[in-house]
């Protein structure tokens, strides 16, 4: 996705903003910025970030040449740079883009990349796309990426697309990674935490994300797991209850393997790429099929292997997961068959989970 327009911008970068990349979250914006830094900076392209990492004034001054108080009434040649872009490529969250859009010079913009567009189509954000298009002067190439392509023509019309070229990564509507192994563990609701502790013990120090359905559940489960001193693994939470800077720091530490288990709400089900993640655990059964697809999509990426474990109460096991499993084509095995996870459970315990 990045290489074609990076190559085109390299041949004619100019001294202006040529590409705008819009993403849904702050943490994902940081990841995308790092990728651009690794690829485009080597070609002399300047990369900017607008994701709420600093105040509006400070952030804007990092993107645009602004007059300084000490320039005086006659700044000479400096005035020609005022309000010109300092960057060739801007990575922005949609909220920050709306804050800056009327102050940015977009008349030389050539590429607009919208990632996770299906999320943006459900939110108005003050009609940001028509505003961006109005401020451009040349033909704008749009690269629109969907995790789940909406079937509503009215929503697609919001993107103002012409001369479409449609590319698909697969034929199925819902699709799990090719090398993902899925297992289910059926137990009573009241003993779910104990089954989770046993599962985490069996996984040892392998990196793992535990997904819950609600923000409050994430916080409470993380506190509970940390009471089990015999786990001997680091456990932290990722949820909306934490400040943005804390969440970003937590993700960085998890990437560097400074702790092993991340308890997360569904805020991390999409877009985030965690290197070396081997296991995903659904502590709460996801309500929607697309959520079930996105959660294990954090592992088994780019041809790697991975495991997804779903803890289910009996009422969830009887019918609650039937639709997601059918839609995704996932074939769940009983976790008791996975000897790597529970090699020493006695017959009574095994009988309780099958």
Secondary structure, 3 states (H helix, E strand, C coil): CCHHHHHHHHHCCCCCCCEEEEECCHHHHHHHHHHHHHHCHHHCCCEEEECCCCCHHHHHHHHECCCCHHHCCCCHHHHHHCCCECCCEEEEEHHHHHHHCCCCCCCCCCEEEECCHHHHCCCCCCCHHHHHHHCCCCCCEEEECCCCCCCCHHHHHCCCCCCCCCCCCCCCCCCCCCCEEEEEEECCHHHHHHHHHHHHHHHCCCCEEEECCCHHHHHHHHHHHCCCHHHCCCEEEECCCCCHHHHHHHHHHHHCCCCCEEEECHHHCCCCCCCCCCEEEECCCCCCHHHHHHHHCCCCCCCCCEEEEEEECHHHHHHHCHHHHHHHCCCCEEHHHCCCCCCCCCHHHHHHHC
